[in-house]
Amino acid sequence: MSDLQHRVVLHAYVTEKSMDEMERLNKLEFAVDRRASRAEIKRAIERLYQCRVAKVNTKIVRAGKIATVTFTKDFSAEDIGSRAGVF
């Protein structure tokens, strides 16, 4: 089952803007499979990082599909980012 989550969530997507959003808005960005839906992305993030996701926004860029994930107030994006390999 965890193999499926790793196919949906490819890796953390780190930019200067995403680092600012992580600190101010409790958000992280992930590169995800282009075919993944928002519900699949939410489920995969919650299972991989044992957290609660409040909202998922997606965008298609030249590099693929990027998901901006907003976490609930109970979970810190900085802690999850350290587990995801952002730092």
PyMOL Python script that loads the backbone (N, CA, C, O; Angstrom):
from pymol import cmd

cmd.read_pdbstr("""\
ATOM      1  N   MET A   1       0.818  -1.195   0.000  1.00  0.00           N
ATOM      2  CA  MET A   1       0.000   0.000   0.000  1.00  0.00           C
ATOM      3  C   MET A   1       0.860   1.255   0.000  1.00  0.00           C
ATOM      4  O   MET A   1       0.520   2.222  -0.683  1.00  0.00           O
ATOM      5  N   SER A   2       1.968   1.273   0.747  1.00  0.00           N
ATOM      6  CA  SER A   2       2.804   2.470   0.780  1.00  0.00           C
ATOM      7  C   SER A   2       3.469   2.703  -0.569  1.00  0.00           C
ATOM      8  O   SER A   2       3.827   3.837  -0.888  1.00  0.00           O
ATOM      9  N   ASP A   3       3.642   1.647  -1.370  1.00  0.00           N
ATOM     10  CA  ASP A   3       4.207   1.819  -2.700  1.00  0.00           C
ATOM     11  C   ASP A   3       3.306   2.714  -3.543  1.00  0.00           C
ATOM     12  O   ASP A   3       3.800   3.508  -4.344  1.00  0.00           O
ATOM     13  N   LEU A   4       1.988   2.595  -3.371  1.00  0.00           N
ATOM     14  CA  LEU A   4       1.049   3.429  -4.105  1.00  0.00           C
ATOM     15  C   LEU A   4       1.209   4.899  -3.730  1.00  0.00           C
ATOM     16  O   LEU A   4       1.186   5.755  -4.615  1.00  0.00           O
ATOM     17  N   GLN A   5       1.370   5.219  -2.446  1.00  0.00           N
ATOM     18  CA  GLN A   5       1.562   6.603  -2.042  1.00  0.00           C
ATOM     19  C   GLN A   5       2.848   7.177  -2.623  1.00  0.00           C
ATOM     20  O   GLN A   5       2.897   8.354  -2.982  1.00  0.00           O
ATOM     21  N   HIS A   6       3.876   6.362  -2.714  1.00  0.00           N
ATOM     22  CA  HIS A   6       5.136   6.841  -3.273  1.00  0.00           C
ATOM     23  C   HIS A   6       5.021   7.074  -4.769  1.00  0.00           C
ATOM     24  O   HIS A   6       5.784   7.867  -5.322  1.00  0.00           O
ATOM     25  N   ARG A   7       4.092   6.409  -5.437  1.00  0.00           N
ATOM     26  CA  ARG A   7       3.879   6.666  -6.852  1.00  0.00           C
ATOM     27  C   ARG A   7       3.052   7.929  -7.064  1.00  0.00           C
ATOM     28  O   ARG A   7       3.191   8.585  -8.097  1.00  0.00           O
ATOM     29  N   VAL A   8       2.192   8.284  -6.105  1.00  0.00           N
ATOM     30  CA  VAL A   8       1.399   9.513  -6.212  1.00  0.00           C
ATOM     31  C   VAL A   8       2.258  10.715  -5.868  1.00  0.00           C
ATOM     32  O   VAL A   8       2.311  11.670  -6.643  1.00  0.00           O
ATOM     33  N   VAL A   9       2.926  10.692  -4.736  1.00  0.00           N
ATOM     34  CA  VAL A   9       3.783  11.798  -4.286  1.00  0.00           C
ATOM     35  C   VAL A   9       5.210  11.473  -4.698  1.00  0.00           C
ATOM     36  O   VAL A   9       5.807  10.523  -4.191  1.00  0.00           O
ATOM     37  N   LEU A  10       5.756  12.262  -5.617  1.00  0.00           N
ATOM     38  CA  LEU A  10       7.090  11.977  -6.129  1.00  0.00           C
ATOM     39  C   LEU A  10       8.182  12.542  -5.219  1.00  0.00           C
ATOM     40  O   LEU A  10       9.092  11.817  -4.818  1.00  0.00           O
ATOM     41  N   HIS A  11       8.091  13.836  -4.894  1.00  0.00           N
ATOM     42  CA  HIS A  11       9.075  14.463  -4.006  1.00  0.00           C
ATOM     43  C   HIS A  11       8.591  15.850  -3.608  1.00  0.00           C
ATOM     44  O   HIS A  11       7.654  16.387  -4.199  1.00  0.00           O
ATOM     45  N   ALA A  12       9.237  16.420  -2.604  1.00  0.00           N
ATOM     46  CA  ALA A  12       8.923  17.795  -2.190  1.00  0.00           C
ATOM     47  C   ALA A  12       9.426  18.749  -3.267  1.00  0.00           C
ATOM     48  O   ALA A  12      10.491  18.538  -3.847  1.00  0.00           O
ATOM     49  N   TYR A  13       8.663  19.787  -3.525  1.00  0.00           N
ATOM     50  CA  TYR A  13       9.002  20.783  -4.540  1.00  0.00           C
ATOM     51  C   TYR A  13       9.382  22.063  -3.802  1.00  0.00           C
ATOM     52  O   TYR A  13       8.522  22.729  -3.225  1.00  0.00           O
ATOM     53  N   VAL A  14      10.660  22.403  -3.820  1.00  0.00           N
ATOM     54  CA  VAL A  14      11.171  23.502  -2.999  1.00  0.00           C
ATOM     55  C   VAL A  14      11.542  24.689  -3.882  1.00  0.00           C
ATOM     56  O   VAL A  14      12.380  24.583  -4.778  1.00  0.00           O
ATOM     57  N   THR A  15      10.903  25.810  -3.609  1.00  0.00           N
ATOM     58  CA  THR A  15      11.236  27.086  -4.234  1.00  0.00           C
ATOM     59  C   THR A  15      11.283  28.136  -3.127  1.00  0.00           C
ATOM     60  O   THR A  15      10.940  27.859  -1.978  1.00  0.00           O
ATOM     61  N   GLU A  16      11.705  29.322  -3.484  1.00  0.00           N
ATOM     62  CA  GLU A  16      11.735  30.400  -2.497  1.00  0.00           C
ATOM     63  C   GLU A  16      10.317  30.723  -2.029  1.00  0.00           C
ATOM     64  O   GLU A  16      10.092  30.971  -0.845  1.00  0.00           O
ATOM     65  N   LYS A  17       9.378  30.718  -2.949  1.00  0.00           N
ATOM     66  CA  LYS A  17       7.983  30.996  -2.601  1.00  0.00           C
ATOM     67  C   LYS A  17       7.412  29.900  -1.695  1.00  0.00           C
ATOM     68  O   LYS A  17       6.702  30.196  -0.734  1.00  0.00           O
ATOM     69  N   SER A  18       7.721  28.644  -2.000  1.00  0.00           N
ATOM     70  CA  SER A  18       7.197  27.547  -1.172  1.00  0.00           C
ATOM     71  C   SER A  18       7.790  27.582   0.235  1.00  0.00           C
ATOM     72  O   SER A  18       7.109  27.223   1.196  1.00  0.00           O
ATOM     73  N   MET A  19       9.032  28.002   0.370  1.00  0.00           N
ATOM     74  CA  MET A  19       9.630  28.120   1.700  1.00  0.00           C
ATOM     75  C   MET A  19       8.944  29.231   2.501  1.00  0.00           C
ATOM     76  O   MET A  19       8.726  29.085   3.704  1.00  0.00           O
ATOM     77  N   ASP A  20       8.611  30.321   1.846  1.00  0.00           N
ATOM     78  CA  ASP A  20       7.900  31.415   2.508  1.00  0.00           C
ATOM     79  C   ASP A  20       6.502  30.970   2.937  1.00  0.00           C
ATOM     80  O   ASP A  20       6.061  31.285   4.042  1.00  0.00           O
ATOM     81  N   GLU A  21       5.807  30.240   2.063  1.00  0.00           N
ATOM     82  CA  GLU A  21       4.466  29.741   2.402  1.00  0.00           C
ATOM     83  C   GLU A  21       4.521  28.722   3.539  1.00  0.00           C
ATOM     84  O   GLU A  21       3.599  28.641   4.351  1.00  0.00           O
ATOM     85  N   MET A  22       5.592  27.955   3.592  1.00  0.00           N
ATOM     86  CA  MET A  22       5.731  26.975   4.660  1.00  0.00           C
ATOM     87  C   MET A  22       5.793  27.689   6.016  1.00  0.00           C
ATOM     88  O   MET A  22       5.159  27.252   6.977  1.00  0.00           O
ATOM     89  N   GLU A  23       6.536  28.756   6.089  1.00  0.00           N
ATOM     90  CA  GLU A  23       6.688  29.486   7.347  1.00  0.00           C
ATOM     91  C   GLU A  23       5.441  30.287   7.710  1.00  0.00           C
ATOM     92  O   GLU A  23       5.010  30.276   8.863  1.00  0.00           O
ATOM     93  N   ARG A  24       4.861  30.979   6.733  1.00  0.00           N
ATOM     94  CA  ARG A  24       3.753  31.891   7.029  1.00  0.00           C
ATOM     95  C   ARG A  24       2.379  31.234   6.986  1.00  0.00           C
ATOM     96  O   ARG A  24       1.528  31.557   7.815  1.00  0.00           O
ATOM     97  N   LEU A  25       2.135  30.313   6.037  1.00  0.00           N
ATOM     98  CA  LEU A  25       0.793  29.808   5.788  1.00  0.00           C
ATOM     99  C   LEU A  25       0.608  28.318   6.077  1.00  0.00           C
ATOM    100  O   LEU A  25      -0.467  27.775   5.823  1.00  0.00           O
ATOM    101  N   ASN A  26       1.626  27.653   6.598  1.00  0.00           N
ATOM    102  CA  ASN A  26       1.552  26.224   6.946  1.00  0.00           C
ATOM    103  C   ASN A  26       1.254  25.362   5.713  1.00  0.00           C
ATOM    104  O   ASN A  26       0.410  24.467   5.755  1.00  0.00           O
ATOM    105  N   LYS A  27       1.971  25.651   4.604  1.00  0.00           N
ATOM    106  CA  LYS A  27       1.784  24.932   3.343  1.00  0.00           C
ATOM    107  C   LYS A  27       3.098  24.326   2.872  1.00  0.00           C
ATOM    108  O   LYS A  27       4.178  24.834   3.173  1.00  0.00           O
ATOM    109  N   LEU A  28       2.985  23.232   2.130  1.00  0.00           N
ATOM    110  CA  LEU A  28       4.125  22.622   1.449  1.00  0.00           C
ATOM    111  C   LEU A  28       3.725  22.301   0.020  1.00  0.00           C
ATOM    112  O   LEU A  28       2.546  22.100  -0.272  1.00  0.00           O
ATOM    113  N   GLU A  29       4.707  22.253  -0.870  1.00  0.00           N
ATOM    114  CA  GLU A  29       4.447  21.871  -2.251  1.00  0.00           C
ATOM    115  C   GLU A  29       5.140  20.547  -2.544  1.00  0.00           C
ATOM    116  O   GLU A  29       6.256  20.296  -2.089  1.00  0.00           O
ATOM    117  N   PHE A  30       4.453  19.705  -3.315  1.00  0.00           N
ATOM    118  CA  PHE A  30       4.971  18.410  -3.702  1.00  0.00           C
ATOM    119  C   PHE A  30       4.789  18.216  -5.202  1.00  0.00           C
ATOM    120  O   PHE A  30       3.769  18.611  -5.766  1.00  0.00           O
ATOM    121  N   ALA A  31       5.786  17.606  -5.846  1.00  0.00           N
ATOM    122  CA  ALA A  31       5.618  17.150  -7.217  1.00  0.00           C
ATOM    123  C   ALA A  31       4.863  15.826  -7.136  1.00  0.00           C
ATOM    124  O   ALA A  31       5.253  14.929  -6.390  1.00  0.00           O
ATOM    125  N   VAL A  32       3.786  15.707  -7.902  1.00  0.00           N
ATOM    126  CA  VAL A  32       2.932  14.526  -7.830  1.00  0.00           C
ATOM    127  C   VAL A  32       2.719  13.950  -9.222  1.00  0.00           C
ATOM    128  O   VAL A  32       3.009  14.596 -10.229  1.00  0.00           O
ATOM    129  N   ASP A  33       2.212  12.732  -9.263  1.00  0.00           N
ATOM    130  CA  ASP A  33       1.870  12.087 -10.523  1.00  0.00           C
ATOM    131  C   ASP A  33       0.796  12.915 -11.220  1.00  0.00           C
ATOM    132  O   ASP A  33      -0.163  13.360 -10.590  1.00  0.00           O
ATOM    133  N   ARG A  34       0.962  13.113 -12.493  1.00  0.00           N
ATOM    134  CA  ARG A  34       0.052  13.962 -13.262  1.00  0.00           C
ATOM    135  C   ARG A  34      -1.380  13.423 -13.282  1.00  0.00           C
ATOM    136  O   ARG A  34      -2.324  14.197 -13.442  1.00  0.00           O
ATOM    137  N   ARG A  35      -1.552  12.124 -13.124  1.00  0.00           N
ATOM    138  CA  ARG A  35      -2.889  11.505 -13.163  1.00  0.00           C
ATOM    139  C   ARG A  35      -3.583  11.486 -11.812  1.00  0.00           C
ATOM    140  O   ARG A  35      -4.750  11.104 -11.733  1.00  0.00           O
ATOM    141  N   ALA A  36      -2.897  11.889 -10.743  1.00  0.00           N
ATOM    142  CA  ALA A  36      -3.453  11.808  -9.387  1.00  0.00           C
ATOM    143  C   ALA A  36      -4.503  12.898  -9.157  1.00  0.00           C
ATOM    144  O   ALA A  36      -4.326  14.046  -9.565  1.00  0.00           O
ATOM    145  N   SER A  37      -5.594  12.517  -8.497  1.00  0.00           N
ATOM    146  CA  SER A  37      -6.632  13.480  -8.146  1.00  0.00           C
ATOM    147  C   SER A  37      -6.286  14.135  -6.813  1.00  0.00           C
ATOM    148  O   SER A  37      -5.370  13.702  -6.114  1.00  0.00           O
ATOM    149  N   ARG A  38      -7.030  15.184  -6.471  1.00  0.00           N
ATOM    150  CA  ARG A  38      -6.792  15.863  -5.200  1.00  0.00           C
ATOM    151  C   ARG A  38      -7.049  14.934  -4.018  1.00  0.00           C
ATOM    152  O   ARG A  38      -6.311  14.957  -3.032  1.00  0.00           O
ATOM    153  N   ALA A  39      -8.088  14.124  -4.119  1.00  0.00           N
ATOM    154  CA  ALA A  39      -8.407  13.192  -3.028  1.00  0.00           C
ATOM    155  C   ALA A  39      -7.294  12.160  -2.854  1.00  0.00           C
ATOM    156  O   ALA A  39      -6.939  11.825  -1.724  1.00  0.00           O
ATOM    157  N   GLU A  40      -6.741  11.654  -3.952  1.00  0.00           N
ATOM    158  CA  GLU A  40      -5.640  10.688  -3.863  1.00  0.00           C
ATOM    159  C   GLU A  40      -4.394  11.334  -3.270  1.00  0.00           C
ATOM    160  O   GLU A  40      -3.684  10.709  -2.483  1.00  0.00           O
ATOM    161  N   ILE A  41      -4.124  12.582  -3.645  1.00  0.00           N
ATOM    162  CA  ILE A  41      -2.965  13.288  -3.104  1.00  0.00           C
ATOM    163  C   ILE A  41      -3.135  13.494  -1.600  1.00  0.00           C
ATOM    164  O   ILE A  41      -2.203  13.265  -0.829  1.00  0.00           O
ATOM    165  N   LYS A  42      -4.318  13.925  -1.187  1.00  0.00           N
ATOM    166  CA  LYS A  42      -4.588  14.145   0.237  1.00  0.00           C
ATOM    167  C   LYS A  42      -4.398  12.862   1.032  1.00  0.00           C
ATOM    168  O   LYS A  42      -3.751  12.871   2.080  1.00  0.00           O
ATOM    169  N   ARG A  43      -4.951  11.766   0.547  1.00  0.00           N
ATOM    170  CA  ARG A  43      -4.844  10.473   1.228  1.00  0.00           C
ATOM    171  C   ARG A  43      -3.387  10.028   1.313  1.00  0.00           C
ATOM    172  O   ARG A  43      -2.950   9.533   2.352  1.00  0.00           O
ATOM    173  N   ALA A  44      -2.632  10.202   0.228  1.00  0.00           N
ATOM    174  CA  ALA A  44      -1.233   9.778   0.207  1.00  0.00           C
ATOM    175  C   ALA A  44      -0.383  10.596   1.183  1.00  0.00           C
ATOM    176  O   ALA A  44       0.449  10.034   1.895  1.00  0.00           O
ATOM    177  N   ILE A  45      -0.584  11.916   1.221  1.00  0.00           N
ATOM    178  CA  ILE A  45       0.180  12.778   2.137  1.00  0.00           C
ATOM    179  C   ILE A  45      -0.142  12.421   3.580  1.00  0.00           C
ATOM    180  O   ILE A  45       0.760  12.330   4.413  1.00  0.00           O
ATOM    181  N   GLU A  46      -1.421  12.220   3.883  1.00  0.00           N
ATOM    182  CA  GLU A  46      -1.815  11.890   5.259  1.00  0.00           C
ATOM    183  C   GLU A  46      -1.224  10.561   5.702  1.00  0.00           C
ATOM    184  O   GLU A  46      -0.825  10.422   6.858  1.00  0.00           O
ATOM    185  N   ARG A  47      -1.160   9.592   4.815  1.00  0.00           N
ATOM    186  CA  ARG A  47      -0.601   8.284   5.185  1.00  0.00           C
ATOM    187  C   ARG A  47       0.919   8.309   5.258  1.00  0.00           C
ATOM    188  O   ARG A  47       1.502   7.682   6.143  1.00  0.00           O
ATOM    189  N   LEU A  48       1.567   9.021   4.347  1.00  0.00           N
ATOM    190  CA  LEU A  48       3.032   9.060   4.347  1.00  0.00           C
ATOM    191  C   LEU A  48       3.602   9.799   5.548  1.00  0.00           C
ATOM    192  O   LEU A  48       4.604   9.372   6.121  1.00  0.00           O
ATOM    193  N   TYR A  49       2.970  10.912   5.935  1.00  0.00           N
ATOM    194  CA  TYR A  49       3.540  11.777   6.967  1.00  0.00           C
ATOM    195  C   TYR A  49       2.730  11.811   8.255  1.00  0.00           C
ATOM    196  O   TYR A  49       3.013  12.636   9.124  1.00  0.00           O
ATOM    197  N   GLN A  50       1.724  10.938   8.410  1.00  0.00           N
ATOM    198  CA  GLN A  50       0.895  10.844   9.618  1.00  0.00           C
ATOM    199  C   GLN A  50       0.438  12.233  10.069  1.00  0.00           C
ATOM    200  O   GLN A  50       0.745  12.664  11.181  1.00  0.00           O
ATOM    201  N   CYS A  51      -0.297  12.929   9.200  1.00  0.00           N
ATOM    202  CA  CYS A  51      -0.774  14.277   9.479  1.00  0.00           C
ATOM    203  C   CYS A  51      -2.194  14.432   8.952  1.00  0.00           C
ATOM    204  O   CYS A  51      -2.755  13.497   8.381  1.00  0.00           O
ATOM    205  N   ARG A  52      -2.769  15.607   9.145  1.00  0.00           N
ATOM    206  CA  ARG A  52      -4.094  15.922   8.623  1.00  0.00           C
ATOM    207  C   ARG A  52      -3.947  17.060   7.615  1.00  0.00           C
ATOM    208  O   ARG A  52      -3.309  18.075   7.894  1.00  0.00           O
ATOM    209  N   VAL A  53      -4.544  16.876   6.452  1.00  0.00           N
ATOM    210  CA  VAL A  53      -4.496  17.864   5.387  1.00  0.00           C
ATOM    211  C   VAL A  53      -5.812  18.627   5.361  1.00  0.00           C
ATOM    212  O   VAL A  53      -6.885  18.023   5.361  1.00  0.00           O
ATOM    213  N   ALA A  54      -5.730  19.964   5.338  1.00  0.00           N
ATOM    214  CA  ALA A  54      -6.935  20.789   5.278  1.00  0.00           C
ATOM    215  C   ALA A  54      -7.378  21.015   3.835  1.00  0.00           C
ATOM    216  O   ALA A  54      -8.575  21.016   3.548  1.00  0.00           O
ATOM    217  N   LYS A  55      -6.411  21.208   2.916  1.00  0.00           N
ATOM    218  CA  LYS A  55      -6.765  21.570   1.547  1.00  0.00           C
ATOM    219  C   LYS A  55      -5.638  21.191   0.596  1.00  0.00           C
ATOM    220  O   LYS A  55      -4.464  21.218   0.966  1.00  0.00           O
ATOM    221  N   VAL A  56      -6.009  20.834  -0.637  1.00  0.00           N
ATOM    222  CA  VAL A  56      -5.027  20.534  -1.675  1.00  0.00           C
ATOM    223  C   VAL A  56      -5.380  21.342  -2.922  1.00  0.00           C
ATOM    224  O   VAL A  56      -6.500  21.261  -3.426  1.00  0.00           O
ATOM    225  N   ASN A  57      -4.427  22.116  -3.410  1.00  0.00           N
ATOM    226  CA  ASN A  57      -4.559  22.824  -4.686  1.00  0.00           C
ATOM    227  C   ASN A  57      -3.525  22.247  -5.639  1.00  0.00           C
ATOM    228  O   ASN A  57      -2.423  21.890  -5.222  1.00  0.00           O
ATOM    229  N   THR A  58      -3.874  22.153  -6.912  1.00  0.00           N
ATOM    230  CA  THR A  58      -2.946  21.602  -7.890  1.00  0.00           C
ATOM    231  C   THR A  58      -2.761  22.570  -9.042  1.00  0.00           C
ATOM    232  O   THR A  58      -3.628  23.391  -9.342  1.00  0.00           O
ATOM    233  N   LYS A  59      -1.598  22.451  -9.680  1.00  0.00           N
ATOM    234  CA  LYS A  59      -1.327  23.217 -10.892  1.00  0.00           C
ATOM    235  C   LYS A  59      -0.441  22.379 -11.806  1.00  0.00           C
ATOM    236  O   LYS A  59       0.371  21.573 -11.350  1.00  0.00           O
ATOM    237  N   ILE A  60      -0.614  22.586 -13.087  1.00  0.00           N
ATOM    238  CA  ILE A  60       0.193  21.894 -14.082  1.00  0.00           C
ATOM    239  C   ILE A  60       1.262  22.875 -14.571  1.00  0.00           C
ATOM    240  O   ILE A  60       0.947  23.978 -15.018  1.00  0.00           O
ATOM    241  N   VAL A  61       2.513  22.462 -14.480  1.00  0.00           N
ATOM    242  CA  VAL A  61       3.631  23.270 -14.960  1.00  0.00           C
ATOM    243  C   VAL A  61       4.428  22.425 -15.945  1.00  0.00           C
ATOM    244  O   VAL A  61       4.136  21.245 -16.143  1.00  0.00           O
ATOM    245  N   ARG A  62       5.413  23.022 -16.546  1.00  0.00           N
ATOM    246  CA  ARG A  62       6.210  22.302 -17.541  1.00  0.00           C
ATOM    247  C   ARG A  62       6.854  21.047 -16.949  1.00  0.00           C
ATOM    248  O   ARG A  62       6.979  20.030 -17.631  1.00  0.00           O
ATOM    249  N   ALA A  63       7.258  21.119 -15.695  1.00  0.00           N
ATOM    250  CA  ALA A  63       7.927  19.993 -15.034  1.00  0.00           C
ATOM    251  C   ALA A  63       6.958  18.890 -14.629  1.00  0.00           C
ATOM    252  O   ALA A  63       7.399  17.790 -14.297  1.00  0.00           O
ATOM    253  N   GLY A  64       5.638  19.151 -14.644  1.00  0.00           N
ATOM    254  CA  GLY A  64       4.655  18.142 -14.237  1.00  0.00           C
ATOM    255  C   GLY A  64       3.545  18.772 -13.423  1.00  0.00           C
ATOM    256  O   GLY A  64       3.181  19.927 -13.639  1.00  0.00           O
ATOM    257  N   LYS A  65       3.014  18.012 -12.491  1.00  0.00           N
ATOM    258  CA  LYS A  65       1.916  18.488 -11.654  1.00  0.00           C
ATOM    259  C   LYS A  65       2.446  18.785 -10.262  1.00  0.00           C
ATOM    260  O   LYS A  65       3.157  17.975  -9.667  1.00  0.00           O
ATOM    261  N   ILE A  66       2.089  19.969  -9.748  1.00  0.00           N
ATOM    262  CA  ILE A  66       2.531  20.410  -8.430  1.00  0.00           C
ATOM    263  C   ILE A  66       1.301  20.548  -7.536  1.00  0.00           C
ATOM    264  O   ILE A  66       0.317  21.180  -7.919  1.00  0.00           O
ATOM    265  N   ALA A  67       1.361  19.956  -6.349  1.00  0.00           N
ATOM    266  CA  ALA A  67       0.270  20.054  -5.376  1.00  0.00           C
ATOM    267  C   ALA A  67       0.722  20.933  -4.223  1.00  0.00           C
ATOM    268  O   ALA A  67       1.767  20.695  -3.618  1.00  0.00           O
ATOM    269  N   THR A  68      -0.080  21.954  -3.924  1.00  0.00           N
ATOM    270  CA  THR A  68       0.151  22.799  -2.755  1.00  0.00           C
ATOM    271  C   THR A  68      -0.767  22.289  -1.661  1.00  0.00           C
ATOM    272  O   THR A  68      -1.989  22.338  -1.796  1.00  0.00           O
ATOM    273  N   VAL A  69      -0.183  21.801  -0.583  1.00  0.00           N
ATOM    274  CA  VAL A  69      -0.929  21.148   0.487  1.00  0.00           C
ATOM    275  C   VAL A  69      -0.939  22.052   1.716  1.00  0.00           C
ATOM    276  O   VAL A  69       0.114  22.451   2.213  1.00  0.00           O
ATOM    277  N   THR A  70      -2.142  22.370   2.201  1.00  0.00           N
ATOM    278  CA  THR A  70      -2.310  23.146   3.423  1.00  0.00           C
ATOM    279  C   THR A  70      -2.633  22.180   4.552  1.00  0.00           C
ATOM    280  O   THR A  70      -3.554  21.371   4.440  1.00  0.00           O
ATOM    281  N   PHE A  71      -1.878  22.265   5.635  1.00  0.00           N
ATOM    282  CA  PHE A  71      -2.073  21.377   6.770  1.00  0.00           C
ATOM    283  C   PHE A  71      -2.969  22.030   7.813  1.00  0.00           C
ATOM    284  O   PHE A  71      -3.075  23.255   7.867  1.00  0.00           O
ATOM    285  N   THR A  72      -3.617  21.210   8.644  1.00  0.00           N
ATOM    286  CA  THR A  72      -4.434  21.739   9.730  1.00  0.00           C
ATOM    287  C   THR A  72      -3.522  22.391  10.764  1.00  0.00           C
ATOM    288  O   THR A  72      -2.308  22.188  10.755  1.00  0.00           O
ATOM    289  N   LYS A  73      -4.118  23.165  11.643  1.00  0.00           N
ATOM    290  CA  LYS A  73      -3.342  23.899  12.661  1.00  0.00           C
ATOM    291  C   LYS A  73      -2.618  22.969  13.633  1.00  0.00           C
ATOM    292  O   LYS A  73      -1.653  23.379  14.277  1.00  0.00           O
ATOM    293  N   ASP A  74      -3.079  21.715  13.743  1.00  0.00           N
ATOM    294  CA  ASP A  74      -2.465  20.749  14.664  1.00  0.00           C
ATOM    295  C   ASP A  74      -1.090  20.288  14.207  1.00  0.00           C
ATOM    296  O   ASP A  74      -0.312  19.770  15.008  1.00  0.00           O
ATOM    297  N   PHE A  75      -0.778  20.472  12.917  1.00  0.00           N
ATOM    298  CA  PHE A  75       0.471  19.967  12.355  1.00  0.00           C
ATOM    299  C   PHE A  75       1.266  21.110  11.739  1.00  0.00           C
ATOM    300  O   PHE A  75       0.702  21.989  11.087  1.00  0.00           O
ATOM    301  N   SER A  76       2.564  21.093  11.949  1.00  0.00           N
ATOM    302  CA  SER A  76       3.454  22.124  11.440  1.00  0.00           C
ATOM    303  C   SER A  76       4.044  21.700  10.094  1.00  0.00           C
ATOM    304  O   SER A  76       4.572  20.596   9.964  1.00  0.00           O
ATOM    305  N   ALA A  77       3.952  22.567   9.110  1.00  0.00           N
ATOM    306  CA  ALA A  77       4.524  22.284   7.795  1.00  0.00           C
ATOM    307  C   ALA A  77       6.046  22.167   7.882  1.00  0.00           C
ATOM    308  O   ALA A  77       6.655  21.429   7.107  1.00  0.00           O
ATOM    309  N   GLU A  78       6.658  22.880   8.810  1.00  0.00           N
ATOM    310  CA  GLU A  78       8.116  22.796   8.967  1.00  0.00           C
ATOM    311  C   GLU A  78       8.534  21.411   9.455  1.00  0.00           C
ATOM    312  O   GLU A  78       9.533  20.869   8.984  1.00  0.00           O
ATOM    313  N   ASP A  79       7.780  20.830  10.397  1.00  0.00           N
ATOM    314  CA  ASP A  79       8.088  19.477  10.871  1.00  0.00           C
ATOM    315  C   ASP A  79       7.901  18.454   9.752  1.00  0.00           C
ATOM    316  O   ASP A  79       8.736  17.569   9.566  1.00  0.00           O
ATOM    317  N   ILE A  80       6.825  18.578   9.026  1.00  0.00           N
ATOM    318  CA  ILE A  80       6.551  17.644   7.924  1.00  0.00           C
ATOM    319  C   ILE A  80       7.575  17.846   6.821  1.00  0.00           C
ATOM    320  O   ILE A  80       8.012  16.877   6.199  1.00  0.00           O
ATOM    321  N   GLY A  81       7.966  19.091   6.569  1.00  0.00           N
ATOM    322  CA  GLY A  81       8.994  19.370   5.576  1.00  0.00           C
ATOM    323  C   GLY A  81      10.335  18.749   5.908  1.00  0.00           C
ATOM    324  O   GLY A  81      11.051  18.285   5.021  1.00  0.00           O
ATOM    325  N   SER A  82      10.675  18.740   7.193  1.00  0.00           N
ATOM    326  CA  SER A  82      11.934  18.103   7.595  1.00  0.00           C
ATOM    327  C   SER A  82      11.868  16.599   7.375  1.00  0.00           C
ATOM    328  O   SER A  82      12.871  15.985   7.011  1.00  0.00           O
ATOM    329  N   ARG A  83      10.695  15.994   7.591  1.00  0.00           N
ATOM    330  CA  ARG A  83      10.544  14.558   7.321  1.00  0.00           C
ATOM    331  C   ARG A  83      10.529  14.259   5.826  1.00  0.00           C
ATOM    332  O   ARG A  83      10.927  13.175   5.398  1.00  0.00           O
ATOM    333  N   ALA A  84      10.064  15.237   5.027  1.00  0.00           N
ATOM    334  CA  ALA A  84       9.987  15.053   3.571  1.00  0.00           C
ATOM    335  C   ALA A  84      11.327  15.320   2.891  1.00  0.00           C
ATOM    336  O   ALA A  84      11.474  15.058   1.697  1.00  0.00           O
ATOM    337  N   GLY A  85      12.304  15.836   3.633  1.00  0.00           N
ATOM    338  CA  GLY A  85      13.625  16.081   3.055  1.00  0.00           C
ATOM    339  C   GLY A  85      13.787  17.461   2.477  1.00  0.00           C
ATOM    340  O   GLY A  85      14.648  17.665   1.622  1.00  0.00           O
ATOM    341  N   VAL A  86      12.992  18.421   2.912  1.00  0.00           N
ATOM    342  CA  VAL A  86      13.112  19.794   2.412  1.00  0.00           C
ATOM    343  C   VAL A  86      14.392  20.436   2.931  1.00  0.00           C
ATOM    344  O   VAL A  86      15.044  21.183   2.201  1.00  0.00           O
ATOM    345  N   PHE A  87      14.759  20.162   4.164  1.00  0.00           N
ATOM    346  CA  PHE A  87      15.931  20.796   4.778  1.00  0.00           C
ATOM    347  C   PHE A  87      17.148  19.939   4.641  1.00  0.00           C
ATOM    348  O   PHE A  87      18.225  20.317   5.101  1.00  0.00           O
TER     349      PHE A  87
END
""", "prot")
cmd.dss("prot")
cmd.show_as("cartoon", "prot")
cmd.util.cbc("prot")
cmd.orient("prot")
